[in-house]
Amino acid sequence: MDWQTPEDSFPSAFITDANVRELVGKPPATGGWREGDPVGDRRFASIGALELERGGVLPAVRIAFETFGTLAEDRSNAILVVHALTGDSHVTGPPGPGHPTAGWWSDVVGPGLAIDTDRWFVVVPNMLGGCQGTTGPVTLAPDGREWGARFPFVTIRDQVAAQARLADELGIDRWAAVVGGSMGGMQALEWGVTYPERVARLAVLAAPAITTADQIARNSLQIDAIRTDPAFNDGDYYDAPDGEGPHRGLALARRLGLLDYRSQHELNARFDRSWQSTRSPLGEGGRYAVESYLDFHGNKFTRRFDANSYVTLVRAMSSHDVGRDRGGVETALARVTMPTLVLGIDSDRLFPVADQERIAAAIPRGLDGSRPVVVRSEYGHDAFLIEAEAVGAHLRRLLAS
């Protein structure tokens, strides 16, 4: 659900107390993009009011997005790439004003790469409820205050409905492909079920057809980690004195998530029981190297994300069920009539390969028949972002179909 950062490529010896001290200063109340911040490479589209699946209307929705490549005159070369839980529209490119991190798929999207921007026009929106420019908890409600915890409950289907309205605004009637991994894969699958006539090809990477009780339980722990932070203040923290926000709860939610995104084997092999301090492992103070790793990434995360948005998006993930009100999962998946790449990771403990097997067995035109492609990797769930060569090779096959 997250992209590989430079720190992720370092051996454990580089995750030191000094690394952690780089981020000792208090994080902001929110790491989300706010009005007046640098726009960077974002573009914005107003899609009007949006009726929500569970009732109610979200007024005046704005979508932040980025584009890469050139749109053909007949608009036939547009690809929609949808990001994972903590991603955003900055799929490729360096960090800079408005973009605190480098692109999260820079080895897959770009000139000459698997999603070749010399050929394809790539559109990457920040999802509804996100915190990087699209309408969400951190944006201003009609009363001039941040939505905060007042932001309505949105589902994966609501997010896809907003993306469809963006396509309308861009004049794109049919995507050459819709590509997504993890939470983005949930949205890609919803595109294939809800709008099959608008999707020529589909890629569903490391995602399920339905969020299970086990996955919902894990999500609930992350939400509770945020809500039990006293600084959360029922979601009203944007104008807190001294900029105090729920960064401890958000960092803890991030740490819980990382345990699902990476494999047990990788963490054991990378860190073993190595000790991060010169003090004795049996003494007071100091820490294990893996604790330092989790602390570092939890602290860093609070500087680029919003706690209310995290709660909103995790709840949307828990809503995911392509079979809801459609006669069940298999009946719904029969609507996915376009060539489809279904890809799983053998070490994924968040959305294991059995989830992708169910999808591949039920769709009519899987790229590999009734079986998913399975990428072998030590990295766990995040391998769909890290194993660029292997994942890219399968995306090339899909786009050549």
HELIX and SHEET records of a PDB file:
HELIX    1   1 PRO A    6  SER A    9  5                                   4    
HELIX    2   2 SER A   12  PHE A   14  5                                   3    
HELIX    3   3 ASP A   17  ARG A   21  1                                   5    
HELIX    4   4 GLY A  148  ARG A  150  5                                   3    
HELIX    5   5 ILE A  156  LEU A  170  1                                  15    
HELIX    6   6 MET A  183  THR A  194  1                                  12    
HELIX    7   7 PRO A  196  ARG A  198  5                                   3    
HELIX    8   8 ALA A  213  ARG A  227  1                                  15    
HELIX    9   9 PRO A  230  GLY A  235  5                                   6    
HELIX   10  10 PRO A  241  GLY A  243  5                                   3    
HELIX   11  11 HIS A  247  TYR A  261  1                                  15    
HELIX   12  12 GLN A  264  PHE A  271  1                                   8    
HELIX   13  13 ALA A  289  PHE A  301  1                                  13    
HELIX   14  14 ALA A  307  SER A  318  1                                  12    
HELIX   15  15 VAL A  329  LEU A  333  1                                   5    
HELIX   16  16 VAL A  353  ALA A  362  1                                  10    
HELIX   17  17 GLY A  380  ASP A  382  5                                   3    
HELIX   18  18 ALA A  383  ILE A  386  1                                   4    
HELIX   19  19 ALA A  388  ALA A  400  1                                  13    
SHEET    1   A 8 ARG A  43  GLU A  51  0                                        
SHEET    2   A 8 VAL A  57  PHE A  68 -1                                        
SHEET    3   A 8 PHE A 121  PRO A 125 -1                                        
SHEET    4   A 8 ALA A  78  VAL A  82  1                                        
SHEET    5   A 8 ALA A 177  GLY A 181  1                                        
SHEET    6   A 8 LEU A 202  LEU A 205  1                                        
SHEET    7   A 8 THR A 340  ILE A 345  1                                        
SHEET    8   A 8 VAL A 373  VAL A 375  1                                        
SHEET    1   B 2 VAL A 109  GLY A 110  0                                        
SHEET    2   B 2 ILE A 115  ASP A 116  1                                        
END                                                                             
